[in-house]
Each structure stands twice: as structure tokens, then as C-alpha cells.
């Protein structure tokens, strides 16, 4: 049986450096694999730095001409090679 793709937005392949900050794991820089209007997939090559599904993180794109905004995201899925994260409202407590 095939799994149903529940994505609402088209994914675009894109490699960018992201600084991800987690409450207990600290900060680490990772590369994106793709982005969409609602989220991003990040290649995680460090099994010691792996937030749980549902964890909130803060994300900032690196190497921009000016500092990029810091955005709140939530880990929504794991894959063998990384994690999928969804943008969340800064005021959302879930």
C-alpha cells in the first residue's frame, strides 16, 4: 500500500546553511535539502543532535548579506537522512 502524500505546498530543492537552536541540544549548523512555503527539510548528520518530533526550534539562514530573521519551527517528521520542520506562529503554544 502506498502512503498518501499530505503536503500542502510544493517542495523546491535548495541548499542553504541553517543555524538551528534547540532548548536543550544547543546550536548547530545544518544544510537544507528542500524548502516549501510551510517548512524545510534539513539533512542531519549528527545522531547526537536530533530533536524529538514535536520539539520547537529557532532557525536562521546563514551567510546572507544582512542577518536573516530568526523563525520558530516545529519538528514534524524524521527520515533516515534528516528532519522535516514546519513554520509555526511565534505565539502558538502547541
PyMOL Python script that loads the backbone (N, CA, C, O; Angstrom):
from pymol import cmd

cmd.read_pdbstr("""\
ATOM      1  N   UNK A   1       0.841  -1.184   0.000  1.00  0.00           N
ATOM      2  CA  UNK A   1       0.000   0.000   0.000  1.00  0.00           C
ATOM      3  C   UNK A   1       0.884   1.244   0.000  1.00  0.00           C
ATOM      4  O   UNK A   1       1.831   1.339   0.781  1.00  0.00           O
ATOM      5  N   UNK A   2       0.578   2.177  -0.861  1.00  0.00           N
ATOM      6  CA  UNK A   2       1.372   3.405  -0.946  1.00  0.00           C
ATOM      7  C   UNK A   2       0.904   4.394   0.112  1.00  0.00           C
ATOM      8  O   UNK A   2      -0.282   4.476   0.429  1.00  0.00           O
ATOM      9  N   UNK A   3       1.867   5.148   0.655  1.00  0.00           N
ATOM     10  CA  UNK A   3       1.486   6.166   1.631  1.00  0.00           C
ATOM     11  C   UNK A   3       0.973   7.395   0.895  1.00  0.00           C
ATOM     12  O   UNK A   3       1.425   7.714  -0.205  1.00  0.00           O
ATOM     13  N   UNK A   4       0.038   8.067   1.510  1.00  0.00           N
ATOM     14  CA  UNK A   4      -0.549   9.254   0.906  1.00  0.00           C
ATOM     15  C   UNK A   4       0.292  10.468   1.250  1.00  0.00           C
ATOM     16  O   UNK A   4       0.647  10.672   2.411  1.00  0.00           O
ATOM     17  N   UNK A   5       0.610  11.270   0.256  1.00  0.00           N
ATOM     18  CA  UNK A   5       1.381  12.492   0.468  1.00  0.00           C
ATOM     19  C   UNK A   5       0.426  13.578   0.931  1.00  0.00           C
ATOM     20  O   UNK A   5      -0.481  13.969   0.197  1.00  0.00           O
ATOM     21  N   UNK A   6       0.630  14.064   2.150  1.00  0.00           N
ATOM     22  CA  UNK A   6      -0.279  15.059   2.718  1.00  0.00           C
ATOM     23  C   UNK A   6       0.265  16.479   2.621  1.00  0.00           C
ATOM     24  O   UNK A   6      -0.279  17.394   3.239  1.00  0.00           O
ATOM     25  N   UNK A   7       1.320  16.668   1.859  1.00  0.00           N
ATOM     26  CA  UNK A   7       1.907  18.002   1.753  1.00  0.00           C
ATOM     27  C   UNK A   7       0.949  18.967   1.071  1.00  0.00           C
ATOM     28  O   UNK A   7       0.263  18.612   0.113  1.00  0.00           O
ATOM     29  N   UNK A   8       0.913  20.190   1.580  1.00  0.00           N
ATOM     30  CA  UNK A   8       0.047  21.222   1.014  1.00  0.00           C
ATOM     31  C   UNK A   8       0.806  22.131   0.054  1.00  0.00           C
ATOM     32  O   UNK A   8       0.194  22.819  -0.762  1.00  0.00           O
ATOM     33  N   UNK A   9       2.138  22.136   0.149  1.00  0.00           N
ATOM     34  CA  UNK A   9       2.945  23.057  -0.646  1.00  0.00           C
ATOM     35  C   UNK A   9       4.012  22.305  -1.426  1.00  0.00           C
ATOM     36  O   UNK A   9       4.557  21.304  -0.960  1.00  0.00           O
ATOM     37  N   UNK A  10       4.296  22.800  -2.608  1.00  0.00           N
ATOM     38  CA  UNK A  10       5.330  22.232  -3.460  1.00  0.00           C
ATOM     39  C   UNK A  10       6.697  22.415  -2.816  1.00  0.00           C
ATOM     40  O   UNK A  10       7.000  23.487  -2.292  1.00  0.00           O
ATOM     41  N   UNK A  11       7.518  21.382  -2.853  1.00  0.00           N
ATOM     42  CA  UNK A  11       8.887  21.466  -2.329  1.00  0.00           C
ATOM     43  C   UNK A  11       9.819  21.903  -3.444  1.00  0.00           C
ATOM     44  O   UNK A  11       9.676  21.487  -4.594  1.00  0.00           O
ATOM     45  N   UNK A  12      10.776  22.749  -3.086  1.00  0.00           N
ATOM     46  CA  UNK A  12      11.782  23.219  -4.025  1.00  0.00           C
ATOM     47  C   UNK A  12      13.151  22.803  -3.515  1.00  0.00           C
ATOM     48  O   UNK A  12      13.521  23.154  -2.395  1.00  0.00           O
ATOM     49  N   UNK A  13      13.921  22.052  -4.325  1.00  0.00           N
ATOM     50  CA  UNK A  13      15.275  21.693  -3.886  1.00  0.00           C
ATOM     51  C   UNK A  13      16.103  22.958  -3.657  1.00  0.00           C
ATOM     52  O   UNK A  13      16.133  23.849  -4.506  1.00  0.00           O
ATOM     53  N   UNK A  14      16.767  23.031  -2.517  1.00  0.00           N
ATOM     54  CA  UNK A  14      17.578  24.209  -2.207  1.00  0.00           C
ATOM     55  C   UNK A  14      18.550  23.858  -1.090  1.00  0.00           C
ATOM     56  O   UNK A  14      18.174  23.266  -0.078  1.00  0.00           O
ATOM     57  N   UNK A  15      19.802  24.233  -1.294  1.00  0.00           N
ATOM     58  CA  UNK A  15      20.807  24.035  -0.256  1.00  0.00           C
ATOM     59  C   UNK A  15      21.137  25.382   0.360  1.00  0.00           C
ATOM     60  O   UNK A  15      21.560  26.307  -0.333  1.00  0.00           O
ATOM     61  N   UNK A  16      20.940  25.485   1.658  1.00  0.00           N
ATOM     62  CA  UNK A  16      21.275  26.696   2.403  1.00  0.00           C
ATOM     63  C   UNK A  16      21.746  26.274   3.786  1.00  0.00           C
ATOM     64  O   UNK A  16      21.334  25.236   4.303  1.00  0.00           O
ATOM     65  N   UNK A  17      22.613  27.086   4.380  1.00  0.00           N
ATOM     66  CA  UNK A  17      23.051  26.825   5.755  1.00  0.00           C
ATOM     67  C   UNK A  17      22.018  27.394   6.718  1.00  0.00           C
ATOM     68  O   UNK A  17      21.600  28.545   6.595  1.00  0.00           O
ATOM     69  N   UNK A  18      21.613  26.560   7.687  1.00  0.00           N
ATOM     70  CA  UNK A  18      20.681  26.998   8.723  1.00  0.00           C
ATOM     71  C   UNK A  18      21.322  26.821  10.087  1.00  0.00           C
ATOM     72  O   UNK A  18      21.870  25.762  10.392  1.00  0.00           O
ATOM     73  N   UNK A  19      21.252  27.852  10.897  1.00  0.00           N
ATOM     74  CA  UNK A  19      21.620  27.738  12.301  1.00  0.00           C
ATOM     75  C   UNK A  19      20.344  27.352  13.035  1.00  0.00           C
ATOM     76  O   UNK A  19      19.365  28.099  13.027  1.00  0.00           O
ATOM     77  N   UNK A  20      20.358  26.187  13.667  1.00  0.00           N
ATOM     78  CA  UNK A  20      19.188  25.705  14.399  1.00  0.00           C
ATOM     79  C   UNK A  20      19.526  25.711  15.883  1.00  0.00           C
ATOM     80  O   UNK A  20      20.556  25.184  16.302  1.00  0.00           O
ATOM     81  N   UNK A  21      18.643  26.315  16.671  1.00  0.00           N
ATOM     82  CA  UNK A  21      18.837  26.396  18.117  1.00  0.00           C
ATOM     83  C   UNK A  21      17.726  25.622  18.814  1.00  0.00           C
ATOM     84  O   UNK A  21      16.541  25.865  18.585  1.00  0.00           O
ATOM     85  N   UNK A  22      18.133  24.681  19.670  1.00  0.00           N
ATOM     86  CA  UNK A  22      17.201  23.847  20.427  1.00  0.00           C
ATOM     87  C   UNK A  22      17.425  24.121  21.910  1.00  0.00           C
ATOM     88  O   UNK A  22      18.556  24.343  22.343  1.00  0.00           O
ATOM     89  N   UNK A  23      16.357  24.105  22.674  1.00  0.00           N
ATOM     90  CA  UNK A  23      16.406  24.436  24.105  1.00  0.00           C
ATOM     91  C   UNK A  23      17.437  23.623  24.881  1.00  0.00           C
ATOM     92  O   UNK A  23      18.138  24.176  25.729  1.00  0.00           O
ATOM     93  N   UNK A  24      17.545  22.331  24.613  1.00  0.00           N
ATOM     94  CA  UNK A  24      18.484  21.500  25.373  1.00  0.00           C
ATOM     95  C   UNK A  24      19.683  21.021  24.559  1.00  0.00           C
ATOM     96  O   UNK A  24      20.740  20.744  25.126  1.00  0.00           O
ATOM     97  N   UNK A  25      19.536  20.919  23.251  1.00  0.00           N
ATOM     98  CA  UNK A  25      20.636  20.429  22.413  1.00  0.00           C
ATOM     99  C   UNK A  25      21.622  21.528  22.023  1.00  0.00           C
ATOM    100  O   UNK A  25      22.741  21.239  21.599  1.00  0.00           O
ATOM    101  N   UNK A  26      21.211  22.779  22.165  1.00  0.00           N
ATOM    102  CA  UNK A  26      22.086  23.896  21.805  1.00  0.00           C
ATOM    103  C   UNK A  26      21.963  24.280  20.339  1.00  0.00           C
ATOM    104  O   UNK A  26      20.931  24.055  19.708  1.00  0.00           O
ATOM    105  N   UNK A  27      23.041  24.868  19.803  1.00  0.00           N
ATOM    106  CA  UNK A  27      23.055  25.372  18.426  1.00  0.00           C
ATOM    107  C   UNK A  27      23.909  24.489  17.535  1.00  0.00           C
ATOM    108  O   UNK A  27      24.913  23.922  17.965  1.00  0.00           O
ATOM    109  N   UNK A  28      23.483  24.386  16.277  1.00  0.00           N
ATOM    110  CA  UNK A  28      24.272  23.640  15.304  1.00  0.00           C
ATOM    111  C   UNK A  28      23.869  24.111  13.908  1.00  0.00           C
ATOM    112  O   UNK A  28      22.722  24.493  13.677  1.00  0.00           O
ATOM    113  N   UNK A  29      24.827  24.078  12.984  1.00  0.00           N
ATOM    114  CA  UNK A  29      24.541  24.462  11.600  1.00  0.00           C
ATOM    115  C   UNK A  29      24.354  23.204  10.762  1.00  0.00           C
ATOM    116  O   UNK A  29      25.151  22.269  10.826  1.00  0.00           O
ATOM    117  N   UNK A  30      23.273  23.204   9.966  1.00  0.00           N
ATOM    118  CA  UNK A  30      22.951  22.104   9.064  1.00  0.00           C
ATOM    119  C   UNK A  30      22.634  22.665   7.683  1.00  0.00           C
ATOM    120  O   UNK A  30      22.460  23.872   7.520  1.00  0.00           O
ATOM    121  N   UNK A  31      22.561  21.777   6.690  1.00  0.00           N
ATOM    122  CA  UNK A  31      22.196  22.168   5.329  1.00  0.00           C
ATOM    123  C   UNK A  31      20.772  21.735   5.029  1.00  0.00           C
ATOM    124  O   UNK A  31      20.333  20.663   5.446  1.00  0.00           O
ATOM    125  N   UNK A  32      20.052  22.585   4.297  1.00  0.00           N
ATOM    126  CA  UNK A  32      18.714  22.225   3.857  1.00  0.00           C
ATOM    127  C   UNK A  32      18.809  21.322   2.630  1.00  0.00           C
ATOM    128  O   UNK A  32      19.787  21.366   1.883  1.00  0.00           O
ATOM    129  N   UNK A  33      17.782  20.510   2.440  1.00  0.00           N
ATOM    130  CA  UNK A  33      17.663  19.723   1.211  1.00  0.00           C
ATOM    131  C   UNK A  33      16.600  20.330   0.309  1.00  0.00           C
ATOM    132  O   UNK A  33      16.764  20.409  -0.908  1.00  0.00           O
ATOM    133  N   UNK A  34      15.494  20.760   0.938  1.00  0.00           N
ATOM    134  CA  UNK A  34      14.440  21.421   0.173  1.00  0.00           C
ATOM    135  C   UNK A  34      13.627  22.318   1.101  1.00  0.00           C
ATOM    136  O   UNK A  34      13.669  22.194   2.325  1.00  0.00           O
ATOM    137  N   UNK A  35      12.887  23.229   0.466  1.00  0.00           N
ATOM    138  CA  UNK A  35      12.040  24.153   1.221  1.00  0.00           C
ATOM    139  C   UNK A  35      10.658  24.199   0.571  1.00  0.00           C
ATOM    140  O   UNK A  35      10.483  23.796  -0.579  1.00  0.00           O
ATOM    141  N   UNK A  36       9.689  24.695   1.324  1.00  0.00           N
ATOM    142  CA  UNK A  36       8.350  24.951   0.798  1.00  0.00           C
ATOM    143  C   UNK A  36       7.822  26.189   1.510  1.00  0.00           C
ATOM    144  O   UNK A  36       8.506  26.766   2.355  1.00  0.00           O
ATOM    145  N   UNK A  37       6.610  26.591   1.168  1.00  0.00           N
ATOM    146  CA  UNK A  37       6.018  27.757   1.830  1.00  0.00           C
ATOM    147  C   UNK A  37       5.798  27.527   3.320  1.00  0.00           C
ATOM    148  O   UNK A  37       5.715  28.484   4.089  1.00  0.00           O
ATOM    149  N   UNK A  38       5.703  26.259   3.735  1.00  0.00           N
ATOM    150  CA  UNK A  38       5.379  25.994   5.137  1.00  0.00           C
ATOM    151  C   UNK A  38       6.493  25.346   5.942  1.00  0.00           C
ATOM    152  O   UNK A  38       6.360  25.179   7.154  1.00  0.00           O
ATOM    153  N   UNK A  39       7.604  24.974   5.281  1.00  0.00           N
ATOM    154  CA  UNK A  39       8.637  24.305   6.055  1.00  0.00           C
ATOM    155  C   UNK A  39       9.904  24.016   5.286  1.00  0.00           C
ATOM    156  O   UNK A  39      10.147  24.554   4.206  1.00  0.00           O
ATOM    157  N   UNK A  40      10.710  23.139   5.884  1.00  0.00           N
ATOM    158  CA  UNK A  40      12.029  22.841   5.339  1.00  0.00           C
ATOM    159  C   UNK A  40      12.432  21.427   5.753  1.00  0.00           C
ATOM    160  O   UNK A  40      12.034  20.941   6.812  1.00  0.00           O
ATOM    161  N   UNK A  41      13.227  20.775   4.901  1.00  0.00           N
ATOM    162  CA  UNK A  41      13.838  19.506   5.278  1.00  0.00           C
ATOM    163  C   UNK A  41      15.320  19.767   5.453  1.00  0.00           C
ATOM    164  O   UNK A  41      15.963  20.350   4.580  1.00  0.00           O
ATOM    165  N   UNK A  42      15.868  19.331   6.589  1.00  0.00           N
ATOM    166  CA  UNK A  42      17.265  19.584   6.932  1.00  0.00           C
ATOM    167  C   UNK A  42      18.003  18.259   7.034  1.00  0.00           C
ATOM    168  O   UNK A  42      17.535  17.324   7.683  1.00  0.00           O
ATOM    169  N   UNK A  43      19.153  18.186   6.392  1.00  0.00           N
ATOM    170  CA  UNK A  43      19.993  16.995   6.473  1.00  0.00           C
ATOM    171  C   UNK A  43      20.729  17.005   7.809  1.00  0.00           C
ATOM    172  O   UNK A  43      21.539  17.896   8.068  1.00  0.00           O
ATOM    173  N   UNK A  44      20.451  16.023   8.650  1.00  0.00           N
ATOM    174  CA  UNK A  44      21.083  15.931   9.967  1.00  0.00           C
ATOM    175  C   UNK A  44      22.076  14.773   9.934  1.00  0.00           C
ATOM    176  O   UNK A  44      21.696  13.613   9.780  1.00  0.00           O
ATOM    177  N   UNK A  45      23.348  15.110  10.081  1.00  0.00           N
ATOM    178  CA  UNK A  45      24.407  14.101  10.017  1.00  0.00           C
ATOM    179  C   UNK A  45      25.031  13.844  11.386  1.00  0.00           C
ATOM    180  O   UNK A  45      26.115  13.269  11.482  1.00  0.00           O
ATOM    181  N   UNK A  46      24.349  14.267  12.434  1.00  0.00           N
ATOM    182  CA  UNK A  46      24.860  14.105  13.793  1.00  0.00           C
ATOM    183  C   UNK A  46      23.788  13.440  14.656  1.00  0.00           C
ATOM    184  O   UNK A  46      22.860  14.114  15.103  1.00  0.00           O
ATOM    185  N   UNK A  47      23.897  12.125  14.900  1.00  0.00           N
ATOM    186  CA  UNK A  47      22.868  11.440  15.685  1.00  0.00           C
ATOM    187  C   UNK A  47      22.767  11.935  17.128  1.00  0.00           C
ATOM    188  O   UNK A  47      21.760  11.694  17.794  1.00  0.00           O
ATOM    189  N   UNK A  48      23.796  12.621  17.614  1.00  0.00           N
ATOM    190  CA  UNK A  48      23.750  13.192  18.969  1.00  0.00           C
ATOM    191  C   UNK A  48      22.867  14.439  19.014  1.00  0.00           C
ATOM    192  O   UNK A  48      22.384  14.823  20.079  1.00  0.00           O
ATOM    193  N   UNK A  49      22.659  15.065  17.864  1.00  0.00           N
ATOM    194  CA  UNK A  49      21.867  16.290  17.790  1.00  0.00           C
ATOM    195  C   UNK A  49      20.614  15.976  16.993  1.00  0.00           C
ATOM    196  O   UNK A  49      20.562  16.202  15.784  1.00  0.00           O
ATOM    197  N   UNK A  50      19.612  15.456  17.674  1.00  0.00           N
ATOM    198  CA  UNK A  50      18.388  15.057  16.995  1.00  0.00           C
ATOM    199  C   UNK A  50      17.189  15.397  17.872  1.00  0.00           C
ATOM    200  O   UNK A  50      16.858  14.640  18.784  1.00  0.00           O
ATOM    201  N   UNK A  51      16.534  16.525  17.606  1.00  0.00           N
ATOM    202  CA  UNK A  51      15.367  16.884  18.407  1.00  0.00           C
ATOM    203  C   UNK A  51      14.221  15.900  18.163  1.00  0.00           C
ATOM    204  O   UNK A  51      14.161  15.249  17.120  1.00  0.00           O
ATOM    205  N   UNK A  52      13.327  15.800  19.122  1.00  0.00           N
ATOM    206  CA  UNK A  52      12.177  14.898  19.015  1.00  0.00           C
ATOM    207  C   UNK A  52      11.090  15.523  18.149  1.00  0.00           C
ATOM    208  O   UNK A  52      10.987  16.745  18.047  1.00  0.00           O
ATOM    209  N   UNK A  53      10.284  14.670  17.529  1.00  0.00           N
ATOM    210  CA  UNK A  53       9.116  15.161  16.804  1.00  0.00           C
ATOM    211  C   UNK A  53       8.255  15.936  17.797  1.00  0.00           C
ATOM    212  O   UNK A  53       7.975  15.455  18.896  1.00  0.00           O
ATOM    213  N   UNK A  54       7.844  17.119  17.409  1.00  0.00           N
ATOM    214  CA  UNK A  54       7.062  17.989  18.281  1.00  0.00           C
ATOM    215  C   UNK A  54       7.885  19.069  18.957  1.00  0.00           C
ATOM    216  O   UNK A  54       7.334  20.060  19.433  1.00  0.00           O
ATOM    217  N   UNK A  55       9.209  18.889  19.006  1.00  0.00           N
ATOM    218  CA  UNK A  55      10.078  19.903  19.620  1.00  0.00           C
ATOM    219  C   UNK A  55      10.068  21.193  18.806  1.00  0.00           C
ATOM    220  O   UNK A  55       9.995  21.174  17.577  1.00  0.00           O
ATOM    221  N   UNK A  56      10.143  22.307  19.522  1.00  0.00           N
ATOM    222  CA  UNK A  56      10.252  23.622  18.884  1.00  0.00           C
ATOM    223  C   UNK A  56      11.720  24.001  18.794  1.00  0.00           C
ATOM    224  O   UNK A  56      12.506  23.714  19.696  1.00  0.00           O
ATOM    225  N   UNK A  57      12.075  24.648  17.696  1.00  0.00           N
ATOM    226  CA  UNK A  57      13.434  25.139  17.487  1.00  0.00           C
ATOM    227  C   UNK A  57      13.355  26.541  16.906  1.00  0.00           C
ATOM    228  O   UNK A  57      12.300  26.986  16.456  1.00  0.00           O
ATOM    229  N   UNK A  58      14.500  27.232  16.925  1.00  0.00           N
ATOM    230  CA  UNK A  58      14.610  28.544  16.287  1.00  0.00           C
ATOM    231  C   UNK A  58      15.604  28.380  15.156  1.00  0.00           C
ATOM    232  O   UNK A  58      16.641  27.736  15.319  1.00  0.00           O
ATOM    233  N   UNK A  59      15.290  28.963  14.008  1.00  0.00           N
ATOM    234  CA  UNK A  59      16.062  28.740  12.792  1.00  0.00           C
ATOM    235  C   UNK A  59      16.434  30.076  12.157  1.00  0.00           C
ATOM    236  O   UNK A  59      15.618  30.995  12.082  1.00  0.00           O
ATOM    237  N   UNK A  60      17.698  30.165  11.696  1.00  0.00           N
ATOM    238  CA  UNK A  60      18.144  31.373  10.999  1.00  0.00           C
ATOM    239  C   UNK A  60      19.033  30.967   9.824  1.00  0.00           C
ATOM    240  O   UNK A  60      19.994  30.217   9.996  1.00  0.00           O
ATOM    241  N   UNK A  61      18.704  31.466   8.629  1.00  0.00           N
ATOM    242  CA  UNK A  61      19.537  31.227   7.451  1.00  0.00           C
ATOM    243  C   UNK A  61      20.854  31.962   7.649  1.00  0.00           C
ATOM    244  O   UNK A  61      20.874  33.099   8.120  1.00  0.00           O
ATOM    245  N   UNK A  62      21.954  31.306   7.288  1.00  0.00           N
ATOM    246  CA  UNK A  62      23.294  31.864   7.457  1.00  0.00           C
ATOM    247  C   UNK A  62      23.862  32.331   6.113  1.00  0.00           C
ATOM    248  O   UNK A  62      23.318  32.025   5.052  1.00  0.00           O
ATOM    249  N   UNK A  63      24.968  33.079   6.185  1.00  0.00           N
ATOM    250  CA  UNK A  63      25.718  33.544   5.009  1.00  0.00           C
ATOM    251  C   UNK A  63      24.914  34.462   4.100  1.00  0.00           C
ATOM    252  O   UNK A  63      25.100  34.451   2.884  1.00  0.00           O
ATOM    253  N   UNK A  64      24.027  35.252   4.681  1.00  0.00           N
ATOM    254  CA  UNK A  64      23.268  36.251   3.924  1.00  0.00           C
ATOM    255  C   UNK A  64      24.009  37.585   4.011  1.00  0.00           C
ATOM    256  O   UNK A  64      24.814  37.780   4.922  1.00  0.00           O
ATOM    257  N   UNK A  65      23.748  38.514   3.070  1.00  0.00           N
ATOM    258  CA  UNK A  65      24.420  39.819   3.131  1.00  0.00           C
ATOM    259  C   UNK A  65      24.064  40.617   4.390  1.00  0.00           C
ATOM    260  O   UNK A  65      24.862  41.421   4.872  1.00  0.00           O
ATOM    261  N   UNK A  66      22.863  40.387   4.910  1.00  0.00           N
ATOM    262  CA  UNK A  66      22.426  41.001   6.173  1.00  0.00           C
ATOM    263  C   UNK A  66      21.872  39.872   7.044  1.00  0.00           C
ATOM    264  O   UNK A  66      21.461  38.842   6.511  1.00  0.00           O
ATOM    265  N   UNK A  67      21.849  40.039   8.370  1.00  0.00           N
ATOM    266  CA  UNK A  67      21.317  38.966   9.222  1.00  0.00           C
ATOM    267  C   UNK A  67      19.869  38.610   8.854  1.00  0.00           C
ATOM    268  O   UNK A  67      19.011  39.487   8.749  1.00  0.00           O
ATOM    269  N   UNK A  68      19.617  37.329   8.663  1.00  0.00           N
ATOM    270  CA  UNK A  68      18.268  36.853   8.339  1.00  0.00           C
ATOM    271  C   UNK A  68      17.424  36.822   9.610  1.00  0.00           C
ATOM    272  O   UNK A  68      17.961  36.713  10.712  1.00  0.00           O
ATOM    273  N   UNK A  69      16.101  36.918   9.458  1.00  0.00           N
ATOM    274  CA  UNK A  69      15.246  36.817  10.643  1.00  0.00           C
ATOM    275  C   UNK A  69      15.338  35.430  11.273  1.00  0.00           C
ATOM    276  O   UNK A  69      15.641  34.446  10.599  1.00  0.00           O
ATOM    277  N   UNK A  70      15.078  35.372  12.556  1.00  0.00           N
ATOM    278  CA  UNK A  70      15.035  34.098  13.278  1.00  0.00           C
ATOM    279  C   UNK A  70      13.574  33.670  13.330  1.00  0.00           C
ATOM    280  O   UNK A  70      12.708  34.434  13.755  1.00  0.00           O
ATOM    281  N   UNK A  71      13.306  32.430  12.891  1.00  0.00           N
ATOM    282  CA  UNK A  71      11.932  31.932  12.813  1.00  0.00           C
ATOM    283  C   UNK A  71      11.740  30.729  13.716  1.00  0.00           C
ATOM    284  O   UNK A  71      12.660  29.936  13.916  1.00  0.00           O
ATOM    285  N   UNK A  72      10.539  30.598  14.262  1.00  0.00           N
ATOM    286  CA  UNK A  72      10.181  29.435  15.076  1.00  0.00           C
ATOM    287  C   UNK A  72       9.696  28.317  14.161  1.00  0.00           C
ATOM    288  O   UNK A  72       8.932  28.548  13.224  1.00  0.00           O
ATOM    289  N   UNK A  73      10.155  27.100  14.451  1.00  0.00           N
ATOM    290  CA  UNK A  73       9.728  25.930  13.686  1.00  0.00           C
ATOM    291  C   UNK A  73       9.497  24.777  14.648  1.00  0.00           C
ATOM    292  O   UNK A  73       9.952  24.788  15.792  1.00  0.00           O
ATOM    293  N   UNK A  74       8.773  23.777  14.147  1.00  0.00           N
ATOM    294  CA  UNK A  74       8.491  22.573  14.932  1.00  0.00           C
ATOM    295  C   UNK A  74       8.912  21.363  14.103  1.00  0.00           C
ATOM    296  O   UNK A  74       8.633  21.292  12.906  1.00  0.00           O
ATOM    297  N   UNK A  75       9.587  20.411  14.754  1.00  0.00           N
ATOM    298  CA  UNK A  75       9.975  19.171  14.082  1.00  0.00           C
ATOM    299  C   UNK A  75       8.707  18.345  13.868  1.00  0.00           C
ATOM    300  O   UNK A  75       7.983  18.048  14.819  1.00  0.00           O
ATOM    301  N   UNK A  76       8.445  17.974  12.605  1.00  0.00           N
ATOM    302  CA  UNK A  76       7.220  17.234  12.305  1.00  0.00           C
ATOM    303  C   UNK A  76       7.470  15.819  11.804  1.00  0.00           C
ATOM    304  O   UNK A  76       6.555  14.996  11.807  1.00  0.00           O
ATOM    305  N   UNK A  77       8.709  15.518  11.367  1.00  0.00           N
ATOM    306  CA  UNK A  77       8.973  14.142  10.929  1.00  0.00           C
ATOM    307  C   UNK A  77      10.458  13.849  10.883  1.00  0.00           C
ATOM    308  O   UNK A  77      11.292  14.746  10.758  1.00  0.00           O
ATOM    309  N   UNK A  78      10.763  12.562  10.988  1.00  0.00           N
ATOM    310  CA  UNK A  78      12.126  12.058  10.841  1.00  0.00           C
ATOM    311  C   UNK A  78      12.242  11.323   9.522  1.00  0.00           C
ATOM    312  O   UNK A  78      11.266  10.769   9.017  1.00  0.00           O
ATOM    313  N   UNK A  79      13.427  11.324   8.976  1.00  0.00           N
ATOM    314  CA  UNK A  79      13.782  10.461   7.851  1.00  0.00           C
ATOM    315  C   UNK A  79      15.177   9.937   8.156  1.00  0.00           C
ATOM    316  O   UNK A  79      15.823  10.402   9.095  1.00  0.00           O
ATOM    317  N   UNK A  80      15.640   8.985   7.379  1.00  0.00           N
ATOM    318  CA  UNK A  80      16.968   8.416   7.614  1.00  0.00           C
ATOM    319  C   UNK A  80      18.064   9.473   7.568  1.00  0.00           C
ATOM    320  O   UNK A  80      19.055   9.394   8.294  1.00  0.00           O
ATOM    321  N   UNK A  81      17.867  10.456   6.708  1.00  0.00           N
ATOM    322  CA  UNK A  81      18.923  11.442   6.478  1.00  0.00           C
ATOM    323  C   UNK A  81      18.643  12.821   7.059  1.00  0.00           C
ATOM    324  O   UNK A  81      19.405  13.754   6.805  1.00  0.00           O
ATOM    325  N   UNK A  82      17.565  12.975   7.835  1.00  0.00           N
ATOM    326  CA  UNK A  82      17.319  14.293   8.399  1.00  0.00           C
ATOM    327  C   UNK A  82      15.952  14.441   9.039  1.00  0.00           C
ATOM    328  O   UNK A  82      15.295  13.462   9.393  1.00  0.00           O
ATOM    329  N   UNK A  83      15.538  15.710   9.179  1.00  0.00           N
ATOM    330  CA  UNK A  83      14.265  16.030   9.827  1.00  0.00           C
ATOM    331  C   UNK A  83      13.481  17.032   8.991  1.00  0.00           C
ATOM    332  O   UNK A  83      14.050  17.898   8.326  1.00  0.00           O
ATOM    333  N   UNK A  84      12.162  16.892   9.043  1.00  0.00           N
ATOM    334  CA  UNK A  84      11.270  17.860   8.425  1.00  0.00           C
ATOM    335  C   UNK A  84      10.750  18.794   9.493  1.00  0.00           C
ATOM    336  O   UNK A  84      10.338  18.359  10.569  1.00  0.00           O
ATOM    337  N   UNK A  85      10.772  20.084   9.191  1.00  0.00           N
ATOM    338  CA  UNK A  85      10.303  21.078  10.160  1.00  0.00           C
ATOM    339  C   UNK A  85       9.270  21.986   9.510  1.00  0.00           C
ATOM    340  O   UNK A  85       9.342  22.283   8.318  1.00  0.00           O
ATOM    341  N   UNK A  86       8.312  22.421  10.314  1.00  0.00           N
ATOM    342  CA  UNK A  86       7.225  23.270   9.854  1.00  0.00           C
ATOM    343  C   UNK A  86       7.298  24.620  10.559  1.00  0.00           C
ATOM    344  O   UNK A  86       7.553  24.690  11.761  1.00  0.00           O
ATOM    345  N   UNK A  87       7.072  25.688   9.802  1.00  0.00           N
ATOM    346  CA  UNK A  87       6.998  27.018  10.404  1.00  0.00           C
ATOM    347  C   UNK A  87       5.822  27.068  11.367  1.00  0.00           C
ATOM    348  O   UNK A  87       4.759  26.515  11.085  1.00  0.00           O
ATOM    349  N   UNK A  88       6.010  27.723  12.493  1.00  0.00           N
ATOM    350  CA  UNK A  88       4.927  27.890  13.458  1.00  0.00           C
ATOM    351  C   UNK A  88       4.819  29.359  13.832  1.00  0.00           C
ATOM    352  O   UNK A  88       5.777  30.124  13.716  1.00  0.00           O
ATOM    353  N   UNK A  89       3.640  29.730  14.277  1.00  0.00           N
ATOM    354  CA  UNK A  89       3.396  31.081  14.749  1.00  0.00           C
ATOM    355  C   UNK A  89       4.157  31.278  16.055  1.00  0.00           C
ATOM    356  O   UNK A  89       4.109  30.416  16.933  1.00  0.00           O
ATOM    357  N   UNK A  90       4.847  32.383  16.194  1.00  0.00           N
ATOM    358  CA  UNK A  90       5.627  32.670  17.412  1.00  0.00           C
ATOM    359  C   UNK A  90       4.757  32.610  18.665  1.00  0.00           C
ATOM    360  O   UNK A  90       5.248  32.266  19.741  1.00  0.00           O
ATOM    361  N   UNK A  91       3.477  32.939  18.539  1.00  0.00           N
ATOM    362  CA  UNK A  91       2.579  32.977  19.695  1.00  0.00           C
ATOM    363  C   UNK A  91       1.854  31.662  19.931  1.00  0.00           C
ATOM    364  O   UNK A  91       1.117  31.526  20.908  1.00  0.00           O
ATOM    365  N   UNK A  92       2.059  30.682  19.036  1.00  0.00           N
ATOM    366  CA  UNK A  92       1.388  29.385  19.144  1.00  0.00           C
ATOM    367  C   UNK A  92       2.059  28.553  20.227  1.00  0.00           C
ATOM    368  O   UNK A  92       3.266  28.320  20.169  1.00  0.00           O
ATOM    369  N   UNK A  93       1.297  28.106  21.204  1.00  0.00           N
ATOM    370  CA  UNK A  93       1.857  27.321  22.309  1.00  0.00           C
ATOM    371  C   UNK A  93       1.899  25.829  22.021  1.00  0.00           C
ATOM    372  O   UNK A  93       2.470  25.080  22.814  1.00  0.00           O
ATOM    373  N   UNK A  94       1.323  25.369  20.929  1.00  0.00           N
ATOM    374  CA  UNK A  94       1.329  23.934  20.614  1.00  0.00           C
ATOM    375  C   UNK A  94       2.581  23.523  19.936  1.00  0.00           C
ATOM    376  O   UNK A  94       2.746  22.350  19.603  1.00  0.00           O
TER     377      UNK A  94
END
""", "prot")
cmd.dss("prot")
cmd.show_as("cartoon", "prot")
cmd.util.cbc("prot")
cmd.orient("prot")
